[in-house]
Amino acid sequence: MVTIKTLEQKNRPWVIAHRGYRGAYPENTISAFKAAIEVKADMIELDVCLTKDRVPVVIHDTTLERTTDGEGLVSGYTLSELKELDAGSWFSSEFKGESIPTLEETLDQTKGRITVNIEIKPESFESSEPTDAVEIQICRLVEKFGMVESVLISSFKHSFFSRIQSFYRKYKRSNPLRIAPIQGYFESDDAVIELCQREKAYSYHPNESFLTVSLIDELKACGFRVFPYTINDEERMTNLIQMGVHGIISDEPEKLRKVLKKF
């Protein structure tokens, strides 16, 4: 079983494949995830939202137009309806017939083979806290597959995190899932540290453009890991590695692995 703890023993930054091997395969598909495993990425990052019949599926956008031959909101379709859509041809005819995977299918394909960063889309947040809320379903699926030690949960919507902690307290689980706030805008170093401490974060996932050496050093000193997104340029990869990040989220995991060989 590949776990986050085993990755921690690697004396180098992690290769995190953004939406799978997105640079060469249709994003957030089983093909993209298998390809990331084949090129020896350390972790895959994927996005989850709910269908009309409340099944967690793996897709980035809230709408279907960009990455399928469908139209409208993902949440406006049942799983069976979504499964009829083509999620591969938009990228290349080679992938015609690729379907939108469920989170359950994805975990089944990745269990024991690679660690997984599940990003929960903010649009899936429900203030009413239903018992089948997306974050609760994710926790249950991770438990079902025995992947607590192999999964990292991230989101721009930080309100999900306290609910995940509550799930584990309710069921008296001793090993809650690792948490990672994402931020796409600049904040002071103190505000970032406060955020990570408040959310009991494992790692911090910032837009790479506002990372500084001082922030990375402060996060390290407080025990937090730093995984910036989304870096595909070799020069910038090199620069961030030199700055001391713990991993890089990239559409190009093969390219990143080549860069890492220089260190």
VEXRODREN-175526 format. One record per residue: residue in three letters; x, y, z of N, C-alpha, C in turn. Coordinates in pm, whole numbers, padded with zeros to 5 digits, always signed. Layout:
REM residues N
ALAXYZXYZXYZ
...
REM end
This chain:
REM residues 263
MET+00084-00120+00000+00000+00000+00000+00088+00125+00000
VAL+00068+00210-00099+00138+00338-00104+00064+00433-00011
THR+00134+00490+00085+00072+00581+00181+00146+00714+00182
ILE+00084+00812+00243+00149+00942+00257+00273+00931+00346
LYS+00266+00843+00444+00383+00824+00531+00502+00770+00453
THR+00476+00680+00357+00588+00630+00277+00645+00739+00188
LEU+00559+00829+00140+00609+00941+00060+00697+01033+00143
GLU+00663+01049+00270+00740+01137+00358+00884+01092+00372
GLN+00909+00966+00345+01045+00913+00358+01131+00945+00236
LYS+01067+00992+00131+01143+01029+00010+01211+01163+00034
ASN+01337+01167+00004+01416+01288+00029+01415+01379-00094
ARG+01295+01412-00138+01279+01500-00254+01134+01549-00258
PRO+01107+01655-00334+00968+01701-00349+00883+01596-00421
TRP+00754+01596-00390+00662+01500-00451+00615+01548-00588
VAL+00591+01452-00674+00533+01478-00806+00383+01454-00795
ILE+00304+01562-00805+00159+01553-00788+00093+01581-00924
ALA+00032+01479-00980-00024+01488-01115-00162+01553-01111
HIS-00169+01673-01165-00288+01757-01160-00399+01702-01251
ARG-00509+01659-01189-00621+01596-01262-00573+01474-01340
GLY-00475+01404-01283-00409+01295-01353-00300+01352-01443
TYR-00261+01276-01543-00160+01325-01639-00234+01412-01740
ARG-00269+01531-01697-00356+01618-01776-00289+01669-01904
GLY-00156+01677-01903-00087+01729-02021-00099+01640-02143
ALA-00123+01509-02122-00124+01415-02234-00249+01329-02241
TYR-00341+01346-02145-00462+01264-02139-00581+01353-02099
PRO-00703+01312-02130-00818+01391-02087-00827+01395-01935
GLU-00833+01514-01881-00826+01534-01736-00936+01461-01659
ASN-00900+01421-01537-00996+01360-01445-01066+01237-01503
THR-00990+01157-01578-01042+01031-01631-00954+00917-01580
ILE-01006+00796-01588-00928+00680-01547-00801+00668-01630
SER-00808+00702-01758-00688+00698-01843-00581+00792-01791
ALA-00620+00912-01751-00524+01010-01700-00463+00964-01568
PHE-00543+00898-01485-00493+00851-01356-00397+00732-01375
LYS-00433+00640-01463-00344+00526-01491-00212+00573-01550
ALA-00218+00675-01637-00097+00728-01697-00006+00791-01592
ALA-00066+00862-01496+00013+00923-01389+00084+00815-01306
ILE+00016+00704-01284+00077+00593-01211+00192+00535-01293
GLU+00173+00519-01423+00274+00461-01510+00402+00544-01516
VAL+00389+00676-01509+00509+00762-01514+00565+00788-01374
LYS+00512+00714-01276+00564+00717-01139+00544+00850-01067
ALA+00427+00912-01089+00391+01027-01005+00371+00975-00862
ASP+00387+01063-00765+00371+01024-00625+00226+01034-00579
MET+00151+01123-00642+00013+01150-00600-00064+01200-00721
ILE-00193+01166-00726-00279+01229-00826-00372+01325-00754
GLU-00401+01436-00819-00498+01533-00770-00621+01521-00858
LEU-00740+01523-00796-00864+01513-00872-00972+01596-00804
ASP-01079+01622-00878-01187+01709-00831-01317+01631-00819
VAL-01394+01660-00713-01517+01586-00689-01635+01681-00669
CYS-01748+01646-00731-01875+01714-00704-01987+01611-00713
LEU-02110+01651-00683-02222+01559-00678-02310+01565-00802
THR-02365+01449-00838-02463+01440-00945-02601+01477-00891
LYS-02699+01479-00980-02837+01507-00939-02887+01406-00838
ASP-02846+01278-00855-02886+01175-00760-02780+01153-00651
ARG-02694+01255-00634-02605+01269-00519-02497+01160-00513
VAL-02439+01133-00628-02325+01042-00635-02200+01126-00658
PRO-02093+01106-00579-01970+01182-00603-01902+01137-00733
VAL-01884+01232-00825-01816+01203-00952-01692+01292-00965
VAL-01602+01248-01051-01474+01316-01067-01478+01403-01193
ILE-01489+01532-01172-01492+01629-01282-01458+01765-01223
HIS-01390+01848-01298-01346+01977-01244-01455+02084-01250
ASP-01513+02105-01365-01609+02214-01383-01746+02176-01326
THR-01822+02277-01290-01960+02253-01248-02050+02229-01369
THR-02000+02266-01487-02075+02245-01612-02002+02144-01700
LEU-02072+02094-01800-02023+01981-01879-01954+02019-02010
GLU-01974+02140-02058-01936+02175-02194-01787+02158-02224
ARG-01700+02196-02133-01556+02200-02163-01497+02060-02181
THR-01539+01964-02099-01470+01834-02101-01560+01716-02136
THR-01682+01742-02186-01767+01633-02234-01848+01683-02353
ASP-01928+01592-02409-02016+01633-02518-02157+01668-02467
GLY-02166+01690-02335-02293+01728-02275-02303+01878-02254
GLU-02417+01921-02205-02441+02063-02177-02512+02077-02043
GLY-02483+02188-01975-02551+02217-01850-02471+02176-01727
LEU-02538+02184-01613-02474+02157-01486-02454+02008-01462
VAL-02342+01972-01404-02319+01834-01362-02430+01791-01266
SER-02465+01882-01175-02567+01851-01074-02708+01840-01132
GLY-02723+01870-01260-02852+01858-01323-02877+01723-01388
TYR-02777+01633-01378-02786+01502-01441-02769+01391-01338
THR-02837+01280-01359-02815+01161-01276-02686+01093-01321
LEU-02637+01003-01240-02514+00932-01276-02533+00854-01407
SER-02643+00787-01421-02665+00708-01543-02667+00798-01667
GLU-02720+00917-01652-02721+01012-01764-02580+01061-01795
LEU-02503+01089-01692-02365+01135-01712-02280+01026-01775
LYS-02307+00902-01741-02228+00792-01795-02247+00774-01945
GLU-02351+00832-02000-02375+00825-02144-02292+00927-02221
LEU-02232+01021-02148-02155+01127-02214-02013+01081-02245
ASP-01954+01145-02345-01816+01120-02386-01726+01225-02319
ALA-01634+01177-02234-01545+01269-02163-01403+01262-02215
GLY-01384+01205-02335-01250+01191-02388-01227+01255-02523
SER-01330+01258-02609-01312+01305-02746-01271+01451-02755
TRP-01314+01532-02658-01276+01674-02660-01124+01690-02660
PHE-01054+01592-02601-00908+01599-02592-00843+01538-02716
SER-00892+01421-02755-00840+01351-02872-00935+01239-02909
SER-00947+01210-03037-01033+01101-03081-00986+00966-03027
GLU-00860+00961-02988-00803+00840-02929-00878+00799-02801
PHE-00937+00897-02735-01002+00871-02607-01155+00874-02617
LYS-01205+00857-02739-01350+00855-02759-01414+00746-02672
GLY-01521+00782-02605-01590+00685-02520-01546+00685-02376
GLU-01443+00761-02343-01401+00771-02202-01516+00834-02123
SER-01545+00780-02007-01658+00830-01930-01614+00910-01808
ILE-01705+00986-01752-01681+01055-01625-01678+00947-01516
PRO-01569+00935-01441-01563+00831-01339-01630+00876-01209
THR-01683+00781-01136-01728+00811-01000-01605+00811-00910
LEU-01618+00872-00794-01507+00867-00699-01482+00723-00656
GLU-01588+00647-00640-01572+00507-00600-01492+00428-00703
GLU-01522+00447-00830-01446+00379-00936-01300+00422-00933
THR-01277+00549-00910-01141+00601-00909-01060+00545-00793
LEU-01118+00542-00675-01047+00486-00560-01020+00337-00580
ASP-01114+00268-00642-01095+00126-00671-00976+00105-00764
GLN-00957+00196-00861-00848+00185-00958-00713+00228-00900
THR-00714+00313-00800-00589+00370-00748-00543+00310-00616
LYS-00630+00241-00545-00597+00187-00414-00468+00104-00419
GLY-00376+00136-00330-00252+00062-00320-00148+00098-00424
ARG-00186+00179-00523-00096+00210-00634-00038+00351-00628
ILE-00114+00443-00568-00071+00583-00563-00153+00654-00456
THR-00100+00763-00402-00177+00843-00308-00266+00940-00385
VAL-00370+00989-00319-00473+01067-00389-00505+01196-00313
ASN-00501+01307-00384-00545+01436-00332-00684+01464-00389
ILE-00786+01455-00304-00924+01480-00346-00958+01626-00318
GLU-00981+01702-00424-01025+01840-00406-01177+01845-00414
ILE-01241+01900-00311-01386+01914-00310-01422+02051-00367
LYS-01504+02052-00469-01539+02178-00532-01627+02262-00440
PRO-01599+02390-00428-01675+02478-00337-01824+02478-00363
GLU-01863+02462-00489-02005+02467-00526-02085+02352-00464
SER-02015+02249-00415-02082+02135-00355-02114+02155-00207
PHE-02070+02269-00151-02095+02294-00008-02243+02317+00017
GLU-02296+02250+00120-02438+02263+00156-02450+02306+00302
SER-02502+02425+00324-02512+02478+00459-02607+02397+00547
SER-02697+02323+00483-02795+02245+00560-02735+02118+00621
GLU-02614+02084+00581-02542+01966+00634-02622+01836+00624
PRO-02664+01796+00504-02735+01668+00491-02643+01551+00525
THR-02702+01440+00561-02622+01324+00601-02545+01263+00484
ASP-02587+01296+00360-02514+01246+00244-02438+01359+00173
ALA-02398+01459+00249-02318+01569+00193-02193+01511+00128
VAL-02139+01582+00030-02026+01530-00046-01908+01496+00043
GLU-01879+01580+00142-01763+01554+00228-01783+01429+00312
ILE-01907+01401+00354-01936+01282+00433-01926+01157+00345
GLN-01976+01166+00223-01964+01053+00131-01818+01023+00099
ILE-01738+01126+00086-01595+01106+00061-01530+01032+00177
CYS-01559+01076+00299-01504+01009+00417-01542+00861+00419
ARG-01667+00832+00389-01715+00693+00393-01649+00608+00284
LEU-01630+00666+00167-01565+00591+00060-01418+00564+00091
VAL-01352+00664+00146-01212+00646+00183-01200+00536+00289
GLU-01292+00537+00385-01295+00432+00487-01321+00296+00422
LYS-01417+00290+00331-01453+00165+00264-01332+00101+00196
PHE-01250+00183+00133-01134+00131+00061-01008+00124+00148
GLY-01020+00159+00275-00905+00152+00364-00792+00245+00323
MET-00829+00366+00278-00729+00457+00221-00706+00583+00303
VAL-00741+00581+00430-00721+00699+00515-00576+00745+00510
GLU-00482+00652+00507-00340+00686+00508-00288+00723+00370
SER-00374+00715+00269-00330+00742+00132-00402+00860+00068
VAL-00484+00929+00146-00568+01036+00089-00546+01169+00161
LEU-00543+01274+00082-00534+01412+00129-00656+01486+00074
ILE-00726+01560+00160-00845+01634+00118-00813+01783+00109
SER-00842+01845-00006-00817+01988-00022-00941+02058-00073
SER-00946+02188-00050-01056+02268-00103-01027+02416-00088
PHE-01085+02496-00178-01087+02641-00160-01191+02678-00054
LYS-01289+02591-00032-01395+02613+00066-01353+02546+00197
HIS-01296+02624+00286-01236+02567+00406-01339+02519+00507
SER-01464+02556+00487-01571+02510+00577-01591+02359+00572
PHE-01547+02295+00466-01558+02149+00458-01476+02080+00569
PHE-01366+02142+00607-01269+02073+00692-01322+02042+00831
SER-01392+02138+00892-01445+02114+01026-01550+02003+01024
ARG-01620+01991+00914-01720+01884+00901-01653+01747+00890
ILE-01540+01744+00823-01466+01617+00814-01413+01578+00952
GLN-01362+01676+01025-01316+01649+01161-01432+01600+01247
SER-01549+01660+01231-01667+01621+01308-01710+01478+01276
PHE-01699+01440+01149-01733+01303+01110-01649+01204+01188
TYR-01520+01231+01197-01432+01137+01267-01453+01139+01418
ARG-01486+01255+01471-01517+01260+01615-01645+01182+01645
LYS-01745+01196+01559-01873+01129+01579-01855+00978+01582
TYR-01772+00927+01494-01753+00783+01485-01627+00735+01558
LYS-01569+00830+01634-01455+00799+01720-01338+00738+01642
ARG-01317+00792+01522-01201+00749+01444-01078+00822+01497
SER-00970+00752+01511-00849+00814+01567-00759+00876+01461
ASN-00785+00846+01334-00697+00895+01228-00775+00974+01122
PRO-00815+01097+01154-00889+01176+01055-00805+01203+00930
LEU-00874+01228+00822-00806+01253+00696-00718+01378+00702
ARG-00612+01374+00628-00523+01490+00619-00591+01600+00539
ILE-00570+01723+00584-00642+01840+00532-00545+01937+00465
ALA-00592+02001+00356-00508+02096+00284-00589+02213+00231
PRO-00581+02330+00294-00646+02448+00238-00579+02491+00108
ILE-00661+02530+00011-00610+02587-00115-00637+02737-00111
GLN-00542+02815-00164-00564+02959-00175-00515+03009-00310
GLY-00598+03092-00371-00562+03146-00501-00531+03293-00498
TYR-00516+03350-00379-00491+03493-00368-00388+03517-00257
PHE-00327+03634-00261-00222+03666-00164-00280+03697-00027
GLU-00213+03644+00075-00239+03683+00214-00105+03695+00284
SER-00104+03767+00395+00020+03783+00470+00066+03648+00524
ASP+00195+03638+00553+00248+03514+00609+00175+03475+00737
ASP+00149+03574+00822+00080+03546+00949-00060+03490+00925
ALA-00130+03545+00826-00266+03498+00797-00265+03355+00744
VAL-00165+03322+00664-00153+03185+00611-00125+03087+00724
ILE-00032+03122+00811+00000+03034+00925-00123+03016+01013
GLU-00195+03124+01038-00316+03116+01121-00419+03024+01056
LEU-00435+03034+00924-00528+02948+00852-00490+02801+00869
CYS-00365+02769+00846-00320+02630+00856-00333+02576+00997
GLN-00306+02658+01095-00320+02614+01234-00466+02594+01270
ARG-00551+02686+01226-00694+02677+01257-00757+02552+01195
GLU-00715+02519+01074-00774+02405+01004-00701+02274+01032
LYS-00600+02282+01118-00521+02161+01149-00470+02098+01019
ALA-00412+02181+00937-00371+02140+00803-00251+02047+00805
TYR-00249+01959+00708-00130+01879+00681-00040+01955+00584
SER-00104+02014+00481-00029+02088+00380-00108+02210+00335
TYR-00038+02299+00269-00095+02424+00219-00073+02427+00068
HIS-00182+02454-00009-00175+02450-00155-00203+02589-00213
PRO-00099+02668-00233-00119+02804-00283-00100+02816-00434
ASN-00158+02919-00491-00120+02960-00625+00030+02991-00621
GLU+00104+02934-00712+00250+02945-00706+00301+03088-00720
SER+00220+03175-00776+00268+03309-00809+00297+03396-00687
PHE+00235+03365-00572+00262+03450-00456+00343+03380-00346
LEU+00405+03266-00379+00491+03199-00282+00623+03274-00265
THR+00669+03282-00143+00799+03341-00114+00879+03245-00028
VAL+01009+03263-00027+01096+03180+00056+01061+03197+00204
SER+01031+03319+00243+00999+03344+00385+00872+03270+00427
LEU+00770+03267+00341+00647+03196+00373+00674+03045+00380
ILE+00747+02993+00283+00780+02850+00285+00855+02814+00413
ASP+00952+02898+00450+01030+02871+00572+00941+02874+00696
GLU+00848+02970+00702+00759+02978+00818+00667+02857+00826
LEU+00613+02816+00712+00526+02700+00709+00603+02575+00752
LYS+00723+02560+00703+00807+02446+00743+00832+02446+00893
ALA+00864+02563+00947+00894+02574+01090+00774+02535+01175
CYS+00654+02555+01121+00532+02520+01194+00483+02378+01163
GLY+00558+02306+01080+00524+02167+01053+00429+02144+00937
PHE+00410+02245+00852+00319+02231+00738+00398+02210+00609
ARG+00342+02132+00519+00402+02109+00389+00345+02206+00287
VAL+00419+02229+00181+00381+02330+00080+00377+02265-00058
PHE+00257+02261-00118+00238+02203-00250+00172+02308-00341
PRO+00248+02390-00411+00190+02492-00498+00132+02433-00627
TYR+00040+02508-00688-00021+02467-00816-00013+02582-00914
THR-00035+02563-01041-00012+02445-01122+00108+02480-01208
ILE+00217+02410-01197+00344+02448-01258+00382+02350-01367
ASN+00396+02402-01490+00431+02318-01605+00561+02362-01673
ASP+00614+02474-01630+00736+02528-01688+00858+02476-01612
GLU+00956+02421-01683+01073+02360-01618+01152+02460-01534
GLU+01166+02580-01585+01243+02681-01512+01175+02715-01379
ARG+01043+02728-01382+00969+02759-01259+00969+02639-01165
MET+00960+02519-01218+00972+02400-01134+01105+02402-01058
THR+01211+02428-01132+01344+02433-01073+01352+02539-00964
ASN+01297+02656-00995+01299+02767-00900+01226+02731-00770
LEU+01109+02670-00780+01031+02634-00662+01097+02524-00581
ILE+01161+02431-00649+01236+02327-00577+01349+02391-00498
GLN+01417+02485-00558+01526+02555-00490+01474+02638-00372
MET+01351+02685-00382+01290+02762-00272+01251+02673-00154
GLY+01239+02543-00179+01216+02451-00069+01077+02392-00057
VAL+00997+02395-00166+00863+02336-00157+00873+02185-00138
HIS+00768+02128-00081+00766+01984-00053+00713+01903-00170
GLY+00649+01969-00264+00595+01901-00381+00539+02003-00477
ILE+00513+01959-00599+00461+02048-00702+00343+01980-00771
ILE+00234+02055-00786+00116+02008-00858+00131+02050-01003
SER+00134+01952-01095+00165+01982-01235+00082+01897-01329
ASP+00052+01954-01447-00012+01879-01555+00088+01786-01623
GLU+00217+01808-01595+00324+01737-01665+00413+01660-01567
PRO+00363+01550-01511+00441+01476-01412+00572+01420-01467
GLU+00575+01378-01593+00700+01327-01651+00806+01437-01657
LYS+00766+01554-01699+00859+01667-01706+00913+01699-01566
LEU+00826+01698-01467+00868+01729-01331+00965+01623-01279
ARG+00942+01498-01308+01034+01393-01266+01173+01415-01327
LYS+01177+01459-01451+01307+01485-01518+01379+01601-01450
VAL+01302+01705-01414+01362+01819-01346+01422+01776-01212
LEU+01349+01690-01141+01395+01646-01009+01525+01567-01015
LYS+01552+01503-01129+01675+01425-01143+01800+01513-01141
LYS+01781+01643-01162+01894+01737-01162+01941+01769-01020
PHE+01860+01733-00920+01890+01771-00782+01946+01651-00704
REM end
